[in-house]
Amino acid sequence: MLEEKDQFNKFEGLYWHVSRNLNLIWKKIFAEYFPGSQSYIMWFLEKNGAKKMTELAEAIDLTPGAVTSLSDKLIANGYINRYRDEEDRRVVYLEITPTGKETLNLLRKEGRNKMKMICNDISETDLEHIVRIFEQISGNIEKVQEEEKNGASD
């Protein structure tokens, strides 16, 4: 039992070290073009297409006011567009522009190159194990979040 606890403690320490440092690498890459939460807006719009501002705010856990402020900067730089619903002018949508997609892809490519440098001595088999484990952890996170959400609404 003690050995299992030691392994988990080792995992926990390594997790915090790796996640913090990888996060810093990615932040540094994105900081010039999409600082802070702007990168979340860009990523979300690219992945999900045009979204209402309120849906976007909820999805990335920001206030509508924060999304407005961040999106103003992205719009000014030509990375996203804002438009109103034709039937209900009160509804505002955001969508990524071709320039935004291109810039995001360039930054992602730079990040992937860094990741490849970091992982260059990890075998294909070990990488497959890491992916499988991350998929399992990701699924577990979703289950816990869903349980917390359902528990909170009871």
MIMAR-208579 format. One record per residue: residue in three letters; x, y, z of N, C-alpha, C, CB in turn. Coordinates in Angstrom, 3 decimals. Glycine has a CB too. Example, Ala and Ser with C-alpha at 12.3 -4.5 7.8 and 13.67 -1.06 7.14 Angstrom:
BEGIN
+------+----------+----------+----------+----------+----------+----------+----------+----------+----------+----------+----------+----------+
: code :     n.px :     n.py :     n.pz :    ca.px :    ca.py :    ca.pz :     c.px :     c.py :     c.pz :    cb.px :    cb.py :    cb.pz :
+------+----------+----------+----------+----------+----------+----------+----------+----------+----------+----------+----------+----------+
:  ala :   13.190 :   -5.690 :    7.800 :   12.300 :   -4.500 :    7.800 :   13.200 :   -3.300 :    7.800 :   11.308 :   -4.473 :    9.046 :
:  ser :   12.850 :   -2.250 :    7.080 :   13.670 :   -1.060 :    7.140 :   12.900 :    0.030 :    7.870 :   14.084 :   -0.598 :    5.725 :
+------+----------+----------+----------+----------+----------+----------+----------+----------+----------+----------+----------+----------+
//
This chain:
BEGIN
+------+----------+----------+----------+----------+----------+----------+----------+----------+----------+----------+----------+----------+
: code :     n.px :     n.py :     n.pz :    ca.px :    ca.py :    ca.pz :     c.px :     c.py :     c.pz :    cb.px :    cb.py :    cb.pz :
+------+----------+----------+----------+----------+----------+----------+----------+----------+----------+----------+----------+----------+
:  met :    0.828 :   -1.202 :    0.000 :    0.000 :    0.000 :    0.000 :    0.869 :    1.261 :    0.000 :   -0.940 :    0.001 :    1.217 :
:  leu :    1.933 :    1.240 :    0.793 :    2.818 :    2.393 :    0.863 :    3.468 :    2.656 :   -0.493 :    3.889 :    2.180 :    1.936 :
:  glu :    3.841 :    1.568 :   -1.187 :    4.462 :    1.715 :   -2.505 :    3.487 :    2.372 :   -3.493 :    4.923 :    0.337 :   -3.042 :
:  glu :    2.205 :    1.974 :   -3.415 :    1.187 :    2.570 :   -4.284 :    1.035 :    4.063 :   -3.999 :   -0.165 :    1.855 :   -4.099 :
:  lys :    1.056 :    4.427 :   -2.710 :    0.942 :    5.824 :   -2.324 :    2.160 :    6.602 :   -2.814 :    0.794 :    5.955 :   -0.796 :
:  asp :    3.353 :    6.006 :   -2.693 :    4.563 :    6.663 :   -3.177 :    4.506 :    6.881 :   -4.682 :    5.796 :    5.840 :   -2.814 :
:  gln :    3.988 :    5.887 :   -5.423 :    3.865 :    6.019 :   -6.871 :    2.912 :    7.153 :   -7.223 :    3.381 :    4.702 :   -7.496 :
:  phe :    1.788 :    7.228 :   -6.507 :    0.834 :    8.286 :   -6.799 :    1.425 :    9.651 :   -6.456 :   -0.471 :    8.060 :   -6.028 :
:  asn :    2.139 :    9.741 :   -5.343 :    2.796 :   11.002 :   -4.982 :    3.809 :   11.407 :   -6.051 :    3.494 :   10.877 :   -3.609 :
:  lys :    4.561 :   10.435 :   -6.568 :    5.525 :   10.699 :   -7.629 :    4.794 :   11.176 :   -8.890 :    6.366 :    9.433 :   -7.930 :
:  phe :    3.704 :   10.470 :   -9.233 :    2.902 :   10.871 :  -10.392 :    2.384 :   12.289 :  -10.215 :    1.729 :    9.900 :  -10.604 :
:  glu :    1.837 :   12.575 :   -9.043 :    1.271 :   13.897 :   -8.781 :    2.324 :   14.993 :   -8.949 :    0.675 :   13.950 :   -7.369 :
:  gly :    3.505 :   14.789 :   -8.403 :    4.582 :   15.768 :   -8.532 :    5.008 :   15.960 :   -9.980 :    5.775 :   15.343 :   -7.701 :
:  leu :    5.160 :   14.851 :  -10.700 :    5.537 :   14.929 :  -12.116 :    4.442 :   15.589 :  -12.946 :    5.836 :   13.531 :  -12.666 :
:  tyr :    3.197 :   15.257 :  -12.636 :    2.071 :   15.870 :  -13.355 :    2.135 :   17.390 :  -13.233 :    0.716 :   15.344 :  -12.809 :
:  trp :    2.290 :   17.891 :  -12.013 :    2.301 :   19.342 :  -11.810 :    3.491 :   19.981 :  -12.522 :    2.342 :   19.675 :  -10.309 :
:  his :    4.636 :   19.324 :  -12.478 :    5.831 :   19.852 :  -13.145 :    5.626 :   19.896 :  -14.661 :    7.069 :   18.994 :  -12.798 :
:  val :    5.185 :   18.785 :  -15.234 :    5.005 :   18.699 :  -16.683 :    3.898 :   19.644 :  -17.146 :    4.681 :   17.253 :  -17.101 :
:  ser :    2.733 :   19.600 :  -16.500 :    1.610 :   20.422 :  -16.965 :    1.929 :   21.908 :  -16.843 :    0.339 :   20.092 :  -16.169 :
:  arg :    2.578 :   22.303 :  -15.756 :    2.926 :   23.715 :  -15.585 :    3.883 :   24.161 :  -16.680 :    3.552 :   23.959 :  -14.200 :
:  asn :    4.912 :   23.367 :  -16.929 :    5.917 :   23.775 :  -17.906 :    5.404 :   23.710 :  -19.344 :    7.143 :   22.910 :  -17.768 :
:  leu :    4.603 :   22.714 :  -19.664 :    4.004 :   22.673 :  -21.004 :    3.062 :   23.852 :  -21.197 :    3.248 :   21.343 :  -21.227 :
:  asn :    2.298 :   24.171 :  -20.169 :    1.396 :   25.324 :  -20.227 :    2.182 :   26.613 :  -20.471 :    0.580 :   25.436 :  -18.922 :
:  leu :    3.315 :   26.761 :  -19.802 :    4.140 :   27.953 :  -19.995 :    4.682 :   28.031 :  -21.422 :    5.298 :   27.963 :  -18.994 :
:  ile :    5.086 :   26.887 :  -21.982 :    5.582 :   26.855 :  -23.362 :    4.490 :   27.310 :  -24.321 :    6.070 :   25.435 :  -23.738 :
:  trp :    3.287 :   26.729 :  -24.178 :    2.182 :   27.099 :  -25.065 :    1.771 :   28.556 :  -24.863 :    0.982 :   26.179 :  -24.829 :
:  lys :    1.730 :   29.026 :  -23.625 :    1.368 :   30.424 :  -23.362 :    2.337 :   31.368 :  -24.041 :    1.336 :   30.702 :  -21.857 :
:  lys :    3.629 :   31.037 :  -23.972 :    4.648 :   31.882 :  -24.588 :    4.446 :   31.948 :  -26.101 :    6.058 :   31.355 :  -24.257 :
:  ile :    4.114 :   30.824 :  -26.713 :    3.891 :   30.774 :  -28.156 :    2.682 :   31.622 :  -28.543 :    3.693 :   29.320 :  -28.621 :
:  phe :    1.599 :   31.519 :  -27.779 :    0.352 :   32.210 :  -28.113 :    0.299 :   33.657 :  -27.626 :   -0.807 :   31.456 :  -27.536 :
:  ala :    1.146 :   34.019 :  -26.675 :    1.033 :   35.307 :  -25.985 :    1.082 :   36.513 :  -26.912 :    2.122 :   35.429 :  -24.976 :
:  glu :    1.899 :   36.477 :  -27.944 :    2.033 :   37.640 :  -28.823 :    0.748 :   37.910 :  -29.607 :    3.197 :   37.436 :  -29.791 :
:  tyr :    0.069 :   36.851 :  -30.034 :   -1.120 :   37.009 :  -30.873 :   -2.425 :   36.884 :  -30.096 :   -1.101 :   35.990 :  -31.976 :
:  phe :   -2.487 :   35.913 :  -29.197 :   -3.729 :   35.637 :  -28.458 :   -3.429 :   35.498 :  -26.968 :   -4.417 :   34.348 :  -28.993 :
:  pro :   -3.141 :   36.604 :  -26.284 :   -2.809 :   36.504 :  -24.860 :   -4.013 :   36.092 :  -24.003 :   -2.262 :   37.835 :  -24.364 :
:  gly :   -3.714 :   35.424 :  -22.927 :   -4.739 :   35.041 :  -21.952 :   -5.880 :   34.255 :  -22.565 :   -5.289 :   36.263 :  -21.281 :
:  ser :   -7.070 :   34.651 :  -22.241 :   -8.265 :   33.921 :  -22.660 :   -8.607 :   34.103 :  -24.134 :   -9.431 :   34.350 :  -21.830 :
:  gln :   -7.924 :   34.998 :  -24.824 :   -8.167 :   35.136 :  -26.259 :   -7.883 :   33.815 :  -26.979 :   -7.297 :   36.267 :  -26.850 :
:  ser :   -6.874 :   33.088 :  -26.514 :   -6.550 :   31.803 :  -27.152 :   -7.695 :   30.809 :  -26.982 :   -5.249 :   31.217 :  -26.560 :
:  tyr :   -8.400 :   30.838 :  -25.850 :   -9.538 :   29.943 :  -25.638 :  -10.672 :   30.283 :  -26.600 :  -10.029 :   30.030 :  -24.181 :
:  ile :  -10.896 :   31.570 :  -26.804 :  -11.939 :   32.002 :  -27.741 :  -11.606 :   31.517 :  -29.144 :  -12.093 :   33.545 :  -27.726 :
:  met :  -10.363 :   31.712 :  -29.556 :   -9.945 :   31.294 :  -30.897 :  -10.087 :   29.784 :  -31.066 :   -8.493 :   31.721 :  -31.165 :
:  trp :   -9.580 :   29.046 :  -30.111 :   -9.638 :   27.585 :  -30.175 :  -11.085 :   27.113 :  -30.243 :   -8.929 :   26.958 :  -28.956 :
:  phe :  -11.943 :   27.668 :  -29.397 :  -13.336 :   27.243 :  -29.336 :  -14.074 :   27.542 :  -30.643 :  -14.041 :   27.927 :  -28.170 :
:  leu :  -13.866 :   28.735 :  -31.179 :  -14.550 :   29.099 :  -32.421 :  -14.053 :   28.262 :  -33.599 :  -14.352 :   30.589 :  -32.719 :
:  glu :  -12.773 :   27.966 :  -33.598 :  -12.251 :   27.128 :  -34.677 :  -12.853 :   25.720 :  -34.597 :  -10.704 :   27.059 :  -34.611 :
:  lys :  -12.922 :   25.211 :  -33.400 :  -13.415 :   23.839 :  -33.201 :  -14.930 :   23.736 :  -33.409 :  -13.053 :   23.350 :  -31.794 :
:  asn :  -15.683 :   24.749 :  -32.994 :  -17.145 :   24.659 :  -32.944 :  -17.885 :   25.535 :  -33.943 :  -17.603 :   25.008 :  -31.591 :
:  gly :  -17.175 :   26.343 :  -34.705 :  -17.842 :   27.234 :  -35.651 :  -18.425 :   28.449 :  -34.953 :  -18.938 :   26.491 :  -36.396 :
:  ala :  -19.173 :   29.233 :  -35.699 :  -19.765 :   30.462 :  -35.165 :  -20.651 :   30.139 :  -33.962 :  -20.585 :   31.195 :  -36.259 :
:  lys :  -20.557 :   30.994 :  -32.943 :  -21.339 :   30.799 :  -31.718 :  -21.889 :   32.124 :  -31.230 :  -20.485 :   30.142 :  -30.619 :
:  lys :  -23.042 :   32.029 :  -30.542 :  -23.574 :   33.202 :  -29.866 :  -22.590 :   33.594 :  -28.770 :  -25.004 :   32.928 :  -29.279 :
:  met :  -22.490 :   34.889 :  -28.522 :  -21.564 :   35.367 :  -27.488 :  -21.891 :   34.743 :  -26.138 :  -21.613 :   36.901 :  -27.386 :
:  thr :  -23.175 :   34.606 :  -25.829 :  -23.556 :   34.039 :  -24.533 :  -23.159 :   32.566 :  -24.437 :  -25.068 :   34.193 :  -24.307 :
:  glu :  -23.312 :   31.814 :  -25.520 :  -22.900 :   30.396 :  -25.539 :  -21.395 :   30.277 :  -25.364 :  -23.334 :   29.714 :  -26.858 :
:  leu :  -20.660 :   31.134 :  -26.042 :  -19.207 :   31.127 :  -25.946 :  -18.762 :   31.439 :  -24.521 :  -18.598 :   32.135 :  -26.927 :
:  ala :  -19.356 :   32.458 :  -23.923 :  -19.005 :   32.838 :  -22.551 :  -19.220 :   31.668 :  -21.599 :  -19.835 :   34.053 :  -22.095 :
:  glu :  -20.356 :   31.007 :  -21.725 :  -20.658 :   29.877 :  -20.856 :  -19.688 :   28.715 :  -21.103 :  -22.105 :   29.416 :  -21.072 :
:  ala :  -19.395 :   28.450 :  -22.360 :  -18.547 :   27.314 :  -22.710 :  -17.120 :   27.464 :  -22.204 :  -18.533 :   27.129 :  -24.202 :
:  ile :  -16.595 :   28.681 :  -22.217 :  -15.212 :   28.869 :  -21.769 :  -15.133 :   29.495 :  -20.372 :  -14.459 :   29.742 :  -22.765 :
:  asp :  -16.287 :   29.546 :  -19.701 :  -16.368 :   29.966 :  -18.303 :  -15.870 :   31.395 :  -18.081 :  -15.575 :   29.015 :  -17.440 :
:  leu :  -16.368 :   32.309 :  -18.911 :  -16.092 :   33.733 :  -18.753 :  -17.417 :   34.485 :  -18.713 :  -15.182 :   34.264 :  -19.907 :
:  thr :  -17.381 :   35.689 :  -18.203 :  -18.595 :   36.513 :  -18.212 :  -18.823 :   37.028 :  -19.631 :  -18.483 :   37.705 :  -17.195 :
:  pro :  -20.069 :   37.321 :  -19.984 :  -20.321 :   37.915 :  -21.306 :  -19.534 :   39.211 :  -21.521 :  -21.814 :   38.190 :  -21.477 :
:  gly :  -19.375 :   40.004 :  -20.467 :  -18.590 :   41.237 :  -20.568 :  -17.134 :   40.972 :  -20.905 :  -18.674 :   42.013 :  -19.277 :
:  ala :  -16.567 :   39.932 :  -20.294 :  -15.175 :   39.569 :  -20.584 :  -15.030 :   39.107 :  -22.027 :  -14.689 :   38.467 :  -19.625 :
:  val :  -15.992 :   38.314 :  -22.503 :  -15.950 :   37.854 :  -23.895 :  -16.051 :   39.047 :  -24.848 :  -17.093 :   36.844 :  -24.172 :
:  thr :  -16.893 :   40.016 :  -24.525 :  -17.017 :   41.213 :  -25.361 :  -15.689 :   41.949 :  -25.431 :  -18.114 :   42.148 :  -24.817 :
:  ser :  -15.058 :   42.170 :  -24.299 :  -13.788 :   42.884 :  -24.250 :  -12.694 :   42.141 :  -25.024 :  -13.357 :   43.087 :  -22.799 :
:  leu :  -12.594 :   40.842 :  -24.802 :  -11.579 :   40.038 :  -25.488 :  -11.860 :   39.961 :  -26.987 :  -11.521 :   38.623 :  -24.889 :
:  ser :  -13.126 :   39.808 :  -27.339 :  -13.468 :   39.692 :  -28.752 :  -13.244 :   41.008 :  -29.488 :  -14.918 :   39.246 :  -28.910 :
:  asp :  -13.417 :   42.150 :  -28.825 :  -13.146 :   43.445 :  -29.454 :  -11.700 :   43.501 :  -29.957 :  -13.414 :   44.602 :  -28.458 :
:  lys :  -10.786 :   42.997 :  -29.161 :   -9.364 :   42.992 :  -29.538 :   -9.121 :   42.044 :  -30.713 :   -8.481 :   42.581 :  -28.331 :
:  leu :   -9.759 :   40.880 :  -30.674 :   -9.594 :   39.909 :  -31.759 :  -10.204 :   40.436 :  -33.061 :  -10.240 :   38.561 :  -31.377 :
:  ile :  -11.322 :   41.127 :  -32.957 :  -11.971 :   41.723 :  -34.129 :  -11.078 :   42.825 :  -34.709 :  -13.374 :   42.295 :  -33.754 :
:  ala :  -10.521 :   43.653 :  -33.844 :   -9.656 :   44.750 :  -34.297 :   -8.442 :   44.229 :  -35.064 :   -9.192 :   45.589 :  -33.101 :
:  asn :   -7.984 :   43.041 :  -34.702 :   -6.824 :   42.444 :  -35.370 :   -7.209 :   41.557 :  -36.548 :   -6.020 :   41.639 :  -34.379 :
:  gly :   -8.506 :   41.436 :  -36.823 :   -8.962 :   40.666 :  -37.972 :   -9.004 :   39.160 :  -37.776 :   -8.102 :   40.963 :  -39.110 :
:  tyr :   -8.972 :   38.703 :  -36.525 :   -8.952 :   37.267 :  -36.256 :  -10.348 :   36.648 :  -36.154 :   -8.199 :   37.006 :  -34.982 :
:  ile :  -11.328 :   37.456 :  -35.749 :  -12.712 :   36.986 :  -35.683 :  -13.640 :   38.078 :  -36.204 :  -13.098 :   36.584 :  -34.228 :
:  asn :  -14.858 :   37.689 :  -36.541 :  -15.915 :   38.618 :  -36.943 :  -17.063 :   38.530 :  -35.948 :  -16.413 :   38.312 :  -38.385 :
:  arg :  -17.779 :   39.645 :  -35.830 :  -18.992 :   39.685 :  -35.019 :  -20.133 :   40.041 :  -35.962 :  -18.874 :   40.722 :  -33.825 :
:  tyr :  -21.240 :   39.332 :  -35.835 :  -22.412 :   39.689 :  -36.636 :  -23.677 :   39.403 :  -35.844 :  -22.425 :   38.916 :  -37.977 :
:  arg :  -24.757 :   40.069 :  -36.242 :  -26.044 :   39.929 :  -35.552 :  -26.933 :   38.946 :  -36.290 :  -26.749 :   41.292 :  -35.427 :
:  asp :  -27.781 :   38.285 :  -35.524 :  -28.765 :   37.358 :  -36.090 :  -29.738 :   38.154 :  -36.953 :  -29.526 :   36.575 :  -34.962 :
:  glu :  -30.064 :   37.620 :  -38.110 :  -30.954 :   38.330 :  -39.047 :  -32.374 :   38.482 :  -38.483 :  -31.010 :   37.583 :  -40.391 :
:  glu :  -32.825 :   37.476 :  -37.716 :  -34.196 :   37.497 :  -37.201 :  -34.311 :   38.187 :  -35.846 :  -34.722 :   36.087 :  -37.091 :
:  asp :  -33.257 :   38.116 :  -35.042 :  -33.277 :   38.737 :  -33.719 :  -31.980 :   39.528 :  -33.554 :  -33.439 :   37.662 :  -32.577 :
:  arg :  -32.042 :   40.806 :  -33.810 :  -30.851 :   41.659 :  -33.821 :  -30.163 :   41.752 :  -32.459 :  -31.223 :   43.043 :  -34.288 :
:  arg :  -30.833 :   41.312 :  -31.405 :  -30.207 :   41.316 :  -30.077 :  -29.170 :   40.210 :  -29.932 :  -31.269 :   41.167 :  -28.995 :
:  val :  -29.284 :   39.175 :  -30.768 :  -28.385 :   38.022 :  -30.689 :  -27.129 :   38.302 :  -31.512 :  -29.094 :   36.726 :  -31.190 :
:  val :  -25.969 :   38.162 :  -30.861 :  -24.684 :   38.450 :  -31.501 :  -23.878 :   37.159 :  -31.607 :  -23.890 :   39.533 :  -30.706 :
:  tyr :  -23.324 :   36.934 :  -32.791 :  -22.490 :   35.762 :  -33.057 :  -21.039 :   36.182 :  -33.265 :  -23.008 :   34.993 :  -34.292 :
:  leu :  -20.144 :   35.264 :  -32.942 :  -18.728 :   35.431 :  -33.257 :  -18.298 :   34.257 :  -34.120 :  -17.856 :   35.527 :  -31.958 :
:  glu :  -17.411 :   34.537 :  -35.083 :  -16.861 :   33.470 :  -35.918 :  -15.408 :   33.786 :  -36.230 :  -17.682 :   33.300 :  -37.229 :
:  ile :  -14.623 :   32.748 :  -36.417 :  -13.207 :   32.914 :  -36.746 :  -13.077 :   33.279 :  -38.224 :  -12.401 :   31.615 :  -36.423 :
:  thr :  -12.117 :   34.126 :  -38.527 :  -11.872 :   34.537 :  -39.916 :  -10.782 :   33.653 :  -40.526 :  -11.460 :   36.044 :  -39.988 :
:  pro :  -10.620 :   33.691 :  -41.845 :   -9.502 :   32.959 :  -42.461 :   -8.143 :   33.389 :  -41.887 :   -9.510 :   33.172 :  -43.980 :
:  thr :   -7.979 :   34.679 :  -41.611 :   -6.739 :   35.162 :  -40.991 :   -6.556 :   34.552 :  -39.606 :   -6.744 :   36.701 :  -40.895 :
:  gly :   -7.653 :   34.479 :  -38.858 :   -7.593 :   33.868 :  -37.530 :   -7.202 :   32.410 :  -37.608 :   -8.927 :   34.003 :  -36.821 :
:  lys :   -7.805 :   31.672 :  -38.543 :   -7.473 :   30.251 :  -38.719 :   -6.008 :   30.078 :  -39.104 :   -8.377 :   29.613 :  -39.791 :
:  glu :   -5.550 :   30.901 :  -40.031 :   -4.164 :   30.805 :  -40.496 :   -3.188 :   31.072 :  -39.345 :   -3.912 :   31.800 :  -41.654 :
:  thr :   -3.450 :   32.117 :  -38.580 :   -2.579 :   32.465 :  -37.456 :   -2.598 :   31.363 :  -36.405 :   -3.008 :   33.803 :  -36.831 :
:  leu :   -3.767 :   30.849 :  -36.102 :   -3.893 :   29.761 :  -35.139 :   -3.119 :   28.534 :  -35.606 :   -5.366 :   29.407 :  -34.921 :
:  asn :   -3.217 :   28.211 :  -36.888 :   -2.487 :   27.061 :  -37.428 :   -0.979 :   27.253 :  -37.356 :   -2.900 :   26.808 :  -38.867 :
:  leu :   -0.505 :   28.466 :  -37.633 :    0.941 :   28.742 :  -37.534 :    1.430 :   28.582 :  -36.096 :    1.257 :   30.169 :  -38.041 :
:  leu :    0.657 :   29.104 :  -35.153 :    1.036 :   28.990 :  -33.743 :    0.978 :   27.538 :  -33.279 :    0.121 :   29.861 :  -32.868 :
:  arg :   -0.041 :   26.832 :  -33.720 :   -0.175 :   25.420 :  -33.359 :    1.005 :   24.617 :  -33.924 :   -1.523 :   24.849 :  -33.882 :
:  lys :    1.404 :   24.934 :  -35.139 :    2.551 :   24.247 :  -35.756 :    3.820 :   24.492 :  -34.944 :    2.753 :   24.722 :  -37.217 :
:  glu :    4.016 :   25.740 :  -34.522 :    5.170 :   26.068 :  -33.679 :    5.124 :   25.285 :  -32.372 :    5.216 :   27.580 :  -33.389 :
:  gly :    3.941 :   25.209 :  -31.775 :    3.782 :   24.462 :  -30.535 :    4.042 :   22.979 :  -30.725 :    2.396 :   24.669 :  -29.977 :
:  arg :    3.543 :   22.429 :  -31.811 :    3.767 :   21.004 :  -32.093 :    5.250 :   20.709 :  -32.294 :    2.974 :   20.571 :  -33.337 :
:  asn :    5.953 :   21.632 :  -32.952 :    7.394 :   21.443 :  -33.129 :    8.109 :   21.402 :  -31.784 :    7.977 :   22.561 :  -34.001 :
:  lys :    7.699 :   22.278 :  -30.868 :    8.268 :   22.259 :  -29.508 :    7.944 :   20.940 :  -28.809 :    7.731 :   23.451 :  -28.673 :
:  met :    6.686 :   20.506 :  -28.943 :    6.274 :   19.243 :  -28.308 :    7.077 :   18.068 :  -28.867 :    4.760 :   18.999 :  -28.519 :
:  lys :    7.307 :   18.081 :  -30.184 :    8.104 :   17.011 :  -30.799 :    9.531 :   17.030 :  -30.272 :    8.107 :   17.149 :  -32.333 :
:  met :   10.088 :   18.216 :  -30.056 :   11.436 :   18.311 :  -29.481 :   11.453 :   17.739 :  -28.064 :   11.923 :   19.782 :  -29.471 :
:  ile :   10.428 :   18.047 :  -27.313 :   10.339 :   17.575 :  -25.930 :   10.168 :   16.053 :  -25.884 :    9.168 :   18.265 :  -25.201 :
:  cys :    9.397 :   15.527 :  -26.834 :    9.060 :   14.097 :  -26.836 :    9.906 :   13.284 :  -27.821 :    7.590 :   13.918 :  -27.170 :
:  asn :   10.991 :   13.855 :  -28.335 :   11.730 :   13.198 :  -29.403 :   12.314 :   11.838 :  -29.037 :   12.821 :   14.080 :  -29.845 :
:  asp :   12.568 :   11.576 :  -27.764 :   13.139 :   10.285 :  -27.387 :   12.105 :    9.331 :  -26.773 :   14.273 :   10.498 :  -26.409 :
:  ile :   10.837 :    9.656 :  -26.925 :    9.762 :    8.760 :  -26.467 :    9.373 :    7.872 :  -27.643 :    8.510 :    9.571 :  -25.924 :
:  ser :    9.389 :    6.565 :  -27.412 :    9.078 :    5.630 :  -28.497 :    7.615 :    5.744 :  -28.917 :    9.392 :    4.188 :  -28.068 :
:  glu :    7.330 :    5.270 :  -30.117 :    5.955 :    5.277 :  -30.634 :    5.038 :    4.480 :  -29.698 :    5.907 :    4.686 :  -32.074 :
:  thr :    5.535 :    3.368 :  -29.194 :    4.752 :    2.533 :  -28.270 :    4.442 :    3.286 :  -26.986 :    5.505 :    1.232 :  -27.944 :
:  asp :    5.452 :    3.954 :  -26.424 :    5.223 :    4.730 :  -25.203 :    4.263 :    5.893 :  -25.467 :    6.558 :    5.261 :  -24.645 :
:  leu :    4.378 :    6.524 :  -26.619 :    3.472 :    7.605 :  -26.968 :    2.034 :    7.099 :  -27.073 :    3.904 :    8.255 :  -28.283 :
:  glu :    1.857 :    5.913 :  -27.637 :    0.516 :    5.301 :  -27.704 :   -0.032 :    5.063 :  -26.306 :    0.559 :    3.969 :  -28.488 :
:  his :    0.827 :    4.631 :  -25.376 :    0.401 :    4.427 :  -23.980 :   -0.003 :    5.758 :  -23.339 :    1.536 :    3.761 :  -23.154 :
:  ile :    0.797 :    6.783 :  -23.582 :    0.485 :    8.102 :  -23.019 :   -0.866 :    8.588 :  -23.534 :    1.594 :    9.127 :  -23.371 :
:  val :   -1.099 :    8.439 :  -24.843 :   -2.373 :    8.862 :  -25.439 :   -3.522 :    8.080 :  -24.815 :   -2.358 :    8.662 :  -26.978 :
:  arg :   -3.366 :    6.779 :  -24.691 :   -4.417 :    5.942 :  -24.102 :   -4.708 :    6.379 :  -22.664 :   -4.007 :    4.450 :  -24.136 :
:  ile :   -3.674 :    6.642 :  -21.901 :   -3.837 :    7.066 :  -20.507 :   -4.507 :    8.445 :  -20.440 :   -2.464 :    7.099 :  -19.785 :
:  phe :   -4.087 :    9.371 :  -21.293 :   -4.710 :   10.699 :  -21.303 :   -6.175 :   10.613 :  -21.706 :   -3.960 :   11.637 :  -22.255 :
:  glu :   -6.501 :    9.729 :  -22.640 :   -7.909 :    9.545 :  -23.017 :   -8.713 :    9.033 :  -21.830 :   -8.034 :    8.567 :  -24.207 :
:  gln :   -8.128 :    8.110 :  -21.075 :   -8.805 :    7.571 :  -19.898 :   -8.997 :    8.663 :  -18.843 :   -8.005 :    6.389 :  -19.310 :
:  ile :   -7.943 :    9.439 :  -18.600 :   -8.032 :   10.525 :  -17.622 :   -9.064 :   11.560 :  -18.077 :   -6.647 :   11.193 :  -17.418 :
:  ser :   -9.044 :   11.895 :  -19.359 :  -10.006 :   12.857 :  -19.893 :  -11.440 :   12.369 :  -19.687 :   -9.742 :   13.107 :  -21.386 :
:  gly :  -11.682 :   11.104 :  -19.960 :  -13.006 :   10.520 :  -19.734 :  -13.396 :   10.567 :  -18.267 :  -13.043 :    9.083 :  -20.229 :
:  asn :  -12.440 :   10.277 :  -17.382 :  -12.710 :   10.328 :  -15.946 :  -13.031 :   11.745 :  -15.485 :  -11.518 :    9.786 :  -15.166 :
:  ile :  -12.324 :   12.716 :  -16.053 :  -12.598 :   14.121 :  -15.711 :  -14.016 :   14.475 :  -16.110 :  -11.589 :   15.075 :  -16.406 :
:  glu :  -14.416 :   14.088 :  -17.319 :  -15.778 :   14.378 :  -17.784 :  -16.822 :   13.730 :  -16.876 :  -15.966 :   13.889 :  -19.229 :
:  lys :  -16.572 :   12.498 :  -16.433 :  -17.505 :   11.815 :  -15.526 :  -17.628 :   12.569 :  -14.206 :  -17.044 :   10.366 :  -15.265 :
:  val :  -16.487 :   12.956 :  -13.638 :  -16.497 :   13.678 :  -12.364 :  -17.216 :   15.013 :  -12.513 :  -15.061 :   13.900 :  -11.855 :
:  gln :  -16.935 :   15.728 :  -13.607 :  -17.601 :   17.015 :  -13.825 :  -19.106 :   16.842 :  -13.997 :  -17.015 :   17.714 :  -15.052 :
:  glu :  -19.503 :   15.805 :  -14.709 :  -20.933 :   15.542 :  -14.903 :  -21.597 :   15.198 :  -13.568 :  -21.143 :   14.392 :  -15.919 :
:  glu :  -20.914 :   14.372 :  -12.758 :  -21.450 :   14.022 :  -11.435 :  -21.570 :   15.264 :  -10.559 :  -20.553 :   12.972 :  -10.744 :
:  glu :  -20.566 :   16.126 :  -10.602 :  -20.613 :   17.353 :   -9.806 :  -21.740 :   18.260 :  -10.290 :  -19.264 :   18.096 :   -9.873 :
:  lys :  -21.907 :   18.335 :  -11.608 :  -22.965 :   19.150 :  -12.185 :  -24.331 :   18.616 :  -11.771 :  -22.845 :   19.186 :  -13.713 :
:  asn :  -24.504 :   17.313 :  -11.868 :  -25.780 :   16.696 :  -11.493 :  -26.017 :   16.772 :   -9.994 :  -25.822 :   15.240 :  -11.948 :
:  gly :  -24.955 :   16.641 :   -9.216 :  -25.066 :   16.749 :   -7.765 :  -25.405 :   18.146 :   -7.334 :  -23.791 :   16.313 :   -7.105 :
:  ala :  -24.870 :   19.131 :   -8.055 :  -25.114 :   20.532 :   -7.731 :  -26.548 :   20.941 :   -8.050 :  -24.141 :   21.422 :   -8.488 :
:  ser :  -27.141 :   20.256 :   -9.033 :  -28.518 :   20.633 :   -9.408 :  -29.574 :   19.867 :   -8.623 :  -28.734 :   20.401 :  -10.892 :
:  asp :  -29.148 :   18.897 :   -7.832 :  -30.116 :   18.125 :   -7.020 :  -30.605 :   18.902 :   -5.832 :  -29.499 :   16.828 :   -6.543 :
+------+----------+----------+----------+----------+----------+----------+----------+----------+----------+----------+----------+----------+
//
